[in-house]
């Protein structure tokens, strides 16, 4: 059985996006090589969200070439009070990497989909009268690894995901 002390039941506590940079497989001692990532020239901007407005899912699929893994991060934000809705949605379509930090202190990155390939995630947006849903989806030859990232916080007010 999983226990909270082992970090298996963590929640998302921080999300940041980057429009620039590259991710490479780690080659750091005591850090899982190939699966985990080192970031270079990433410029992360913090998103504001509530824990009820975010979901992360990773699924695998087998093929003759071997398994592949799909990472999907879904964010919801309210429609009715967002005067810059169109601008935010257009900017989110250009995201290259998404950094997801969990309450256990671990950070995953959506967007590193191969050894060095780094194709930007597929980004889809769906809106109704109440909410906008933004989904970042990346397919990879490996399951998500953790990231070693030097922190840089940009303009958080530019991309709120949830309002208080």
C-alpha positions, 0 to 999 in steps of 0.5 A: 500500500502507498503511504503519504510519507513516501510521497506517492500521494502528492498533490500539484502545488506549483505550475510554471510555463516556459516559452524558451530553452531546452531539456536534456537527459541528466548525467548527474551522479545519484540522479536517474540518468536518461529519464530525468532532465536538466534544463538550459535557458528555461525562463519559467513564468508561474501560473496561479491555480487552485488544487481543484483546477489542475489534473496530471495523468500519464498513460502508457501504450505498447506497440511493436517498437516498444512502449510510449508514454503520454503525459497530460496536464489539464488546467481549468480557469473561470471564464466570466471575469477574465478580461484578457482571456483571448490574450492568455489563450493565444500565449498558452498556445506557444508554451514549450515546456510546463514544469509541475511541482508536487508537494513531495518536492519533486518536479516533472516537466511536460515537453521533453519527449525524447532523448533530445528531441523536445517537441513542444506539447500539443495544446488544446483549449476548450471553453464554455460559458463558465470555464476554459480548459487548457490541456498540454499533452506530450508523447514520449518514449520514456515515462516522466522523469524529474527535473533539476531546474534553476529557479526563475520567476517571471511575471505571475500576473500575466497568466493566472489560471484561477482567481481568488 
